[in-house]
């Protein structure tokens, strides 16, 4: 069961000051950020996408681990 709350009160001066300070900080940090996508693209050089057979290798590794667990538990 939910409770409905209605906020008709005016914002206090403290809340106004906090929100104004947060907005100023957000504006100052967003102006300083300079996104450099060139460095990101250089980082991705030489990488490749995962092939379709990844699920096969994952299943094979899981079966091998399961086999080792069964072998050592039955000894």
Secondary structure in CASP SS format (residue, H / E / C, confidence):
PFRMAT SS
TARGET T0000
AUTHOR 0000-0000-0000
METHOD secondary structure of the structure
MODEL  1
X C 1.00
X C 1.00
X C 1.00
X C 1.00
X C 1.00
X C 1.00
X C 1.00
X C 1.00
X C 1.00
X C 1.00
X C 1.00
X C 1.00
X H 1.00
X H 1.00
X H 1.00
X H 1.00
X H 1.00
X H 1.00
X H 1.00
X H 1.00
X H 1.00
X H 1.00
X H 1.00
X H 1.00
X H 1.00
X H 1.00
X H 1.00
X H 1.00
X H 1.00
X H 1.00
X H 1.00
X H 1.00
X C 1.00
X C 1.00
X C 1.00
X C 1.00
X H 1.00
X H 1.00
X H 1.00
X H 1.00
X H 1.00
X H 1.00
X H 1.00
X C 1.00
X C 1.00
X C 1.00
X C 1.00
X C 1.00
X C 1.00
X C 1.00
X C 1.00
X C 1.00
X C 1.00
X H 1.00
X H 1.00
X H 1.00
X H 1.00
X H 1.00
X H 1.00
X H 1.00
X H 1.00
X H 1.00
X H 1.00
X H 1.00
X H 1.00
X H 1.00
X H 1.00
X H 1.00
X H 1.00
X H 1.00
X H 1.00
X H 1.00
X H 1.00
X H 1.00
X C 1.00
END
